[in-house]
Amino acid sequence: MKAVIMAGGKGTRLRPLTVHTPKPMVPLLNRPCMEYTIHLLKRHGITDIAVTLQYLPDAIRSYFGDGSRFGVSLTYFEEATPLGTAGSVKNCAEFLDDRFLVISGDTLTDIDLTEAVRFHERNGALATLILTRVETPLEFGVVMTDESGRITRFLEKPSWAEVFSDTVNTGMYVFEPEVLSYIEEDREVDFSKELFPAFLDAALPLFGHIAEGYWSDIGSLDVYRQTQADMLDGRVRVEIDAREIAPRIFLENHVRIDSSVRLEGPVYIGENVHLQAGVSVGAYSVLGSHSVICAGTRLGQSILWENSYIGQRAELTGAILGRNVSVGPCVLLGEGAVIGDRCRIGAKAVVKDGVKVWPHKEIEECANVHTSLIYGTKQSKRLFGGNGIKGLANVEITPEFVTRLAAAYAYLLKPGSKIALSACAHPFAQLLKHSVMTSLCSSGIDTIDIGISIAPVNRYAVRQFHCQGGIHIHMDESAEEKQVVIQFVDQLGLPVSRDWERKIENACWQETYVRSLHHLGYLHVEHQVQETYTRELLEQIDAALIRRRGFNLLIECEPRFLPAFLAPLFGALGVTAVYGAVAEGVGRHGVDLAVRLHKNGEQFELFTDTGERLTPEQLMALQLLACRGQRRQIGLPVSAPEEMEQLARRMQVEVVRTKLSPRAMMEVSPDERFHPLFDAVFSLVCILAHLSREKQPLSQLTAQLPACHMDKTTVFCPWAWKGKVMRKMLEEHKGQQLELVDGIKVYDAHGWVLILPDTEHSHVNIISQGVTAESASTLAALFARRIAEFQSR
């Protein structure tokens, strides 16, 4: 049997360690990660191995050669352009003439490959995915199987609401050679995103083998540290090529240790390391070959690659050093500091916790380094929330931050791309917009400034000017502390996908920027976008009908922009608008209805002529009625009441149930320029047209809307428990009618309950619908109690 080692990984999340080192060559206990993969294959009798290469291929070739030094035969296949996981295996097709195994060269595992192959044979599988169980599967591909092991569902890097299983894809597969016939040549194809879902749709024999054993995807610096700690603790079965001179203290050959040196196991010390007098090496330290640790130095939980030089009385705590790093005397390296290859740290310098220094940098004597040198640190949480990036104004979201964010975004775009920019009227939002604009232009990206605006107009402008994306910034002043919200949209004017959010986050954390004086972007200012938006919006509705009705409205909105924006629209519709607080009373102004427009222009609240506020369900029903005849299909979140679906069907509108994210709902009808659930102005105008057709006041029309009995509550749930709660909930309701579009939706005779982990806070949302208000409340309370009980066990 043959194998393919996938060794093309860049290891971007391990930077700065991987700037000059491909991820498979990152050392674990002084040996390249891929060396352990080769040993594992050899242990299971697999010695004929193909290796796929892309990033820094010569580093891998020069170390492993033809494989004879390791008792195997290696054949290399290099990709001229990225081909994806499946495409890279297809590139080895000439080598693969029988059943074969695919394994990553940048993970560490001791999983029983022989047992996985037996499982594959027993089930007559075309493809078998080797799976493992993890506590928090958010960064992996979750795979669900039935009792026989046949795969039933894939979830690539799920949200908390999709953590239905703790079994994840390890990136190890057993394939029959026929699999290659399903992969196109010379095209980028991914196993998880394309090939396996296609196999599932075609009902091909696709199985998942849940394996026992250790598995670590070394995708971050924290995991890199932990993996070596696990090796030192004996948690993984690997060959440690060193003498164990005392319990869990490993030394390679020719190590020189002064008699006064203190070693606290577990530690690993490479070949030709010299530890001078008074050195203290704390637990979970790994010292690469040919390193010199001078007198009086203290190391704790630190990892040094080969040829490190540490001066006298230095102190390193939880630091990682690349190759050929020189650290002067009395230097202090803080917890989590990472120093790239060939850096020089001057005497008495202090590098603070978490700081990263990219390769070939020099830090002067006595310097105090509290921010990363050239490249920044990774955030402790994901940047994007449910609807963009949010943070405290001028505290978390600063001009410096948005400058870096825009540069990271520009790095992902093709040179010469156009991006539409807008912001609300707040001076700080406008300031941030100019910071974004400057950063994009300096990175070679053209910008179209549409000025003060709202998010729906920004989405409209992206399509109008054929942009590759858009950014809108607004201030959310509803809380005591003002927050900034930054929204990114793609070329269709839809909120960017989660895949793009991850790309932006990673680029921002790595701060990999591309700037050139010879390729600057151009700034275009467009003054007519709002007029074009208004004109096209009016073409969507019967303006004459609304003019004949002659509405009087009370509008509560931000006072600096929206009244001026709405004036020409209301003028064209013959609408008289009074601007003021809804709390002043609808009756006092004698209006037909009142509207509270949210600042971003996406959401609004509606009040009848009698002053009654419409519930969210009533407003949604009215929005559906108002868009009658305008669309054939609409996306409704899985949390929407059943009556909305029935109402849409009566209007001959197809309903597609989606996740609760704005993108999921909007991409059901991507060609629509205006979306009734995310464009408050368009939705309001459509409702006015509907009221004109019905010739009834809003209070009477509201009374005719279907009654929906909903309840919503939240339960505290630590992040570490969210996956467990979802899995327990799924197990407890096995056999019942379930819906797994977003979260877990459980149906029973009295209604349904949706269990949805929050993506931004430590709690789980519970939304229920019942035949009565009491049954809805009872259902929500029952499930809230069960979730709390799960955590107390």
ABEGO torsion letter per residue (X at the ends): XBBBBBAABAGAAAOAAAAABBAAABBBGGBBAAAAAAAAAAAAGBABBBBBBABGAAAAAAAAEAGAAAGBBBBBBBBABBAEAAAAAAAAAAABABBBBBBBAABBBABBAAAAAAAAAAAGBABBBBBBBBABAAABBBBBBBAAGBBABBBBGBBAAABABABBBAGBBBBBAAAAAABBBGBBBBAAAAAAAAAAAAGBBBBBBBBBEBBBBBABAAAAAAAAAAAAAGABBBBBBBBBABBGBBBBBGBBBBAABBBBOBBBBBBGBBBBBGBBBBBGBBBBBGBBBBBGBBBBGBBBBBGBBBBBGBBBBGBBBBBGBBBBBGBBBBBGBBBBBGBBBBBGBBBBBGBBBBBGBBBBBGBBBABBBGBBBBBABBABBABEBBBBBGAABBAAAAAAAAAAAAAABBBGBBBBBBBBABAAAAAAAAAAAAAAAAAGBBBBBAEBBBAAAAAAAAAAAGBAEBBBBBBBAABABBBBBBBBBBAAGBBBBAAAAAAAAAAAAAGBBBBBAABBBBBBBBAAAAAAAAAAAAAABBAAAAAAAGBBBBBBBBAAAAAAAAAAAAAAAGBBBBBEBAAAEAAAAGBABBBBBBAAGABBBBBBAAGBBBBAAAAAAAAAAAABGABABBBBBAABBAAAAAAAAAAGBBBBBBBABAAAAAAABAABABBAAABAAAAAAAAAAAAAAAGBBAAAAAAABBBBBBBBBBBBBBAAAAAAAAAAAAAAABGBBBBAABEBBBBBAAEBBBBBBBAABBBBBBBBBBABAAAAAAAAAAAAAAAAAAAAX
